Amino acid sequence: MLTPLVAGAAAAVLLLIGHGLHLADAEPEFTASVTTAGWVLALTAVVTALVGLRPPLRRAVRRRSGRGLDGQGPEGGDAVEGAREKWRQALLERGVLPYLRSHLPESLAP
């Protein structure tokens, strides 16, 4: 998402320079080319921003409509939540607690 920011900043700078040169009665061809480059960069910023925002917007619409990331409805979400809770419990019992117990001082070990 860096492209829209850089293109937008460059567009603003070029448009300001182009219009400033126009007010200063500079060479019309150069002023027109700088202004045109600014508008092209502004269009680039808008297009790349829309392309970059498309996946998060689709994901938000999907979640709001009740379908999860797996494309299933709420009943599929219950199965996912159950599996997630089982995984968390197994991680706690088989990973975290044994690690913490192994690092306890001997006087505090059960």
Backbone bond lengths (Angstrom), bond angles and torsions (degrees), N, CA, C in turn:
res aa  C-N    CA-C-N  psi(-1)  N-CA   C-N-CA  omega(-1)  CA-C   N-CA-C  phi
1 M - - - 1.439 - - 1.534 110.98 -
2 L 1.295 117.27 21.91 1.460 120.55 178.92 1.527 111.05 -85.70
3 T 1.312 117.48 -29.01 1.460 121.14 -176.73 1.526 112.90 -59.65
4 P 1.346 119.67 -46.58 1.469 117.73 179.62 1.532 112.62 -62.47
5 L 1.314 116.94 -35.88 1.465 119.45 -179.89 1.520 111.77 -66.88
6 V 1.310 116.10 -46.14 1.471 119.75 -179.08 1.524 110.27 -67.86
7 A 1.326 116.85 -43.12 1.467 119.53 179.80 1.520 110.70 -65.55
8 G 1.318 117.79 -38.99 1.464 120.31 178.65 1.519 112.22 -66.00
9 A 1.314 116.64 -42.26 1.464 119.74 178.42 1.526 110.88 -65.16
10 A 1.322 116.98 -43.58 1.463 120.31 179.12 1.526 110.35 -64.99
11 A 1.330 117.36 -37.98 1.469 120.60 178.58 1.520 110.26 -63.26
12 A 1.327 116.68 -44.23 1.471 119.79 179.59 1.524 111.05 -61.33
13 V 1.310 116.36 -43.60 1.469 119.82 -179.41 1.530 110.60 -64.84
14 L 1.328 117.04 -46.62 1.463 119.59 -178.50 1.520 111.93 -66.31
15 L 1.327 117.64 -37.82 1.461 119.21 178.31 1.527 111.32 -67.19
16 L 1.324 116.76 -39.49 1.465 119.44 176.87 1.532 111.28 -64.04
17 I 1.322 116.03 -43.76 1.462 119.91 178.66 1.530 110.41 -64.15
18 G 1.325 116.25 -45.01 1.468 120.11 -179.21 1.517 112.64 -61.33
19 H 1.330 115.95 -45.41 1.467 118.08 179.65 1.530 111.36 -71.89
20 G 1.317 116.76 -32.91 1.469 119.12 174.94 1.517 111.75 -64.13
21 L 1.326 117.42 -42.08 1.463 120.66 176.88 1.525 111.21 -65.21
22 H 1.333 116.01 -35.24 1.463 119.56 178.12 1.530 110.52 -64.59
23 L 1.333 116.22 -40.99 1.466 120.05 178.29 1.526 111.85 -68.49
24 A 1.329 116.04 -28.56 1.469 120.15 -180.00 1.527 112.25 -86.95
25 D 1.318 117.50 7.05 1.473 123.32 179.93 1.523 112.42 56.92
26 A 1.332 116.08 46.22 1.470 120.84 176.79 1.526 108.61 -78.71
27 E 1.310 115.40 -177.52 1.457 121.32 -178.93 1.531 109.82 -59.89
28 P 1.332 118.61 124.74 1.478 121.07 -173.21 1.527 114.11 -63.16
29 E 1.331 117.94 -34.56 1.464 119.52 -178.56 1.527 110.42 -66.96
30 F 1.329 116.26 -43.12 1.463 120.50 -179.79 1.530 110.64 -66.82
31 T 1.317 116.10 -42.58 1.468 120.72 178.95 1.523 110.67 -61.57
32 A 1.320 117.09 -43.08 1.460 121.30 -179.94 1.524 111.14 -65.78
33 S 1.324 117.34 -38.72 1.469 119.53 -178.76 1.532 111.26 -69.91
34 V 1.333 117.25 -37.53 1.473 119.94 178.10 1.523 110.17 -67.17
35 T 1.328 116.36 -41.94 1.465 120.22 178.96 1.526 110.76 -65.82
36 T 1.316 117.76 -40.90 1.461 121.33 177.99 1.525 110.95 -63.07
37 A 1.323 116.81 -42.01 1.467 119.89 177.29 1.525 110.67 -61.90
38 G 1.322 116.77 -37.42 1.458 120.27 177.11 1.513 112.17 -64.08
39 W 1.326 117.70 -42.66 1.464 120.38 178.50 1.527 111.81 -67.98
40 V 1.322 116.99 -36.59 1.470 119.37 176.89 1.523 110.31 -64.18
41 L 1.318 117.64 -41.86 1.463 120.26 177.57 1.527 111.63 -67.58
42 A 1.328 117.75 -34.01 1.467 120.05 176.02 1.526 110.17 -64.51
43 L 1.317 117.14 -42.58 1.468 120.81 176.98 1.525 110.59 -63.76
44 T 1.321 117.27 -40.87 1.461 121.48 177.22 1.524 110.79 -60.79
45 A 1.327 116.69 -41.29 1.461 120.65 178.90 1.528 111.05 -62.72
46 V 1.313 117.04 -43.29 1.465 120.70 -179.20 1.521 110.74 -66.21
47 V 1.320 117.41 -45.94 1.463 120.63 -177.75 1.531 111.07 -64.77
48 T 1.317 117.47 -44.81 1.466 119.08 -179.45 1.524 111.88 -69.18
49 A 1.321 117.81 -30.69 1.463 120.04 175.62 1.523 110.59 -67.14
50 L 1.324 117.08 -42.02 1.467 120.15 178.48 1.526 111.49 -65.65
51 V 1.314 116.30 -40.63 1.472 119.85 178.16 1.521 110.17 -65.29
52 G 1.312 117.59 -40.08 1.456 121.22 -179.10 1.518 113.35 -71.91
53 L 1.320 117.69 -28.46 1.464 120.84 -179.26 1.519 113.41 -88.16
54 R 1.311 117.66 -8.98 1.461 120.39 -177.60 1.525 113.36 -61.71
55 P 1.340 120.88 -49.90 1.473 119.35 -179.10 1.536 114.21 -62.23
56 P 1.339 120.38 -44.98 1.469 117.82 178.08 1.530 113.03 -64.14
57 L 1.328 117.25 -35.08 1.457 119.30 178.56 1.526 111.39 -67.91
58 R 1.320 117.13 -40.29 1.468 119.74 177.17 1.516 110.83 -63.10
59 R 1.341 116.83 -41.41 1.452 121.07 179.23 1.531 110.81 -63.57
60 A 1.323 117.04 -40.81 1.460 120.73 179.30 1.522 111.26 -65.87
61 V 1.320 116.86 -40.52 1.464 120.02 178.52 1.522 110.03 -66.03
62 R 1.314 117.37 -39.79 1.462 120.89 178.79 1.521 111.44 -63.03
63 R 1.323 116.70 -44.74 1.463 120.05 -179.37 1.517 111.22 -67.97
64 R 1.310 117.53 -34.81 1.452 120.42 -179.49 1.522 111.30 -71.30
65 S 1.318 117.47 -31.17 1.460 120.47 -179.56 1.523 112.05 -77.98
66 G 1.339 117.85 -2.38 1.462 120.31 176.60 1.507 114.02 99.22
67 R 1.305 116.75 -8.88 1.459 118.94 178.26 1.506 108.69 -91.10
68 G 1.309 116.55 136.88 1.457 120.80 178.70 1.507 110.95 -81.77
69 L 1.313 115.40 -169.46 1.459 120.08 178.86 1.516 111.60 -69.97
70 D 1.346 116.55 -20.98 1.456 119.46 178.67 1.523 112.15 -82.85
71 G 1.362 118.19 -3.40 1.451 121.96 177.32 1.504 113.75 84.52
72 Q 1.322 117.34 3.22 1.455 120.63 -179.46 1.509 109.55 -97.32
73 G 1.311 115.20 167.55 1.449 121.17 178.83 1.509 111.27 -79.65
74 P 1.337 116.29 -163.68 1.459 120.97 -176.89 1.529 113.51 -62.68
75 E 1.336 117.67 -32.86 1.464 118.07 -179.90 1.525 111.62 -66.16
76 G 1.328 117.89 -32.73 1.461 120.99 174.77 1.515 111.13 -69.04
77 G 1.325 116.72 -31.10 1.447 121.27 178.34 1.517 112.20 -67.35
78 D 1.348 117.17 -33.48 1.462 120.73 177.39 1.527 110.66 -64.11
79 A 1.316 116.58 -41.40 1.462 120.32 178.44 1.525 110.68 -64.49
80 V 1.313 115.93 -39.22 1.462 120.17 179.31 1.524 109.78 -66.42
81 E 1.331 117.38 -43.13 1.462 120.82 178.87 1.525 111.14 -63.48
82 G 1.333 117.14 -39.78 1.463 120.28 177.61 1.518 111.79 -63.36
83 A 1.314 116.34 -43.66 1.462 120.44 178.60 1.528 110.65 -65.96
84 R 1.314 116.53 -38.05 1.458 120.23 179.06 1.537 110.59 -64.86
85 E 1.325 117.06 -40.94 1.460 120.69 179.64 1.533 110.83 -66.84
86 K 1.334 117.58 -39.79 1.470 121.02 176.17 1.529 110.23 -62.45
87 W 1.318 116.82 -40.83 1.460 120.39 179.64 1.525 110.54 -64.66
88 R 1.322 117.12 -42.87 1.467 120.30 178.82 1.526 111.44 -62.16
89 Q 1.329 116.68 -42.01 1.460 120.67 179.91 1.530 110.79 -64.62
90 A 1.336 116.40 -43.92 1.461 120.24 178.45 1.532 111.05 -64.22
91 L 1.306 116.84 -39.89 1.463 120.29 178.11 1.530 110.63 -62.54
92 L 1.315 116.19 -41.76 1.456 120.26 179.15 1.523 111.32 -64.65
93 E 1.338 116.48 -48.61 1.464 120.80 -175.11 1.524 113.25 -72.34
94 R 1.326 117.16 -37.21 1.470 120.10 -173.26 1.522 114.03 -101.48
95 G 1.338 117.43 -14.32 1.454 118.96 -176.42 1.510 114.00 -119.41
96 V 1.309 116.05 -59.12 1.459 120.17 -171.89 1.525 111.57 -72.07
97 L 1.329 116.82 -52.02 1.465 119.26 -177.05 1.531 113.11 -62.32
98 P 1.345 120.28 -45.64 1.467 118.76 176.23 1.534 112.72 -60.42
99 Y 1.317 117.02 -37.65 1.463 119.98 178.21 1.523 110.70 -63.61
100 L 1.325 116.38 -47.26 1.461 119.52 -179.46 1.522 111.83 -64.66
101 R 1.353 116.89 -39.55 1.477 120.07 179.16 1.526 111.03 -64.92
102 S 1.314 117.68 -35.69 1.461 120.31 -179.73 1.531 112.07 -69.35
103 H 1.318 117.23 -21.60 1.457 121.34 -178.93 1.520 113.60 -101.50
104 L 1.324 117.58 4.61 1.464 120.95 175.49 1.524 109.71 -76.00
105 P 1.304 117.29 146.25 1.468 118.76 173.09 1.532 109.46 -64.17
106 E 1.317 116.78 153.90 1.475 121.83 -177.00 1.533 112.11 -58.12
107 S 1.306 117.50 -32.54 1.472 119.77 -177.62 1.518 112.32 -71.16
108 L 1.349 118.33 -23.42 1.458 121.32 -179.13 1.514 113.79 -99.62
109 A 1.332 117.63 -8.83 1.458 120.44 -177.43 1.519 110.67 -66.83
110 P 1.353 118.72 143.04 1.473 121.48 -179.36 1.510 112.91 -67.83
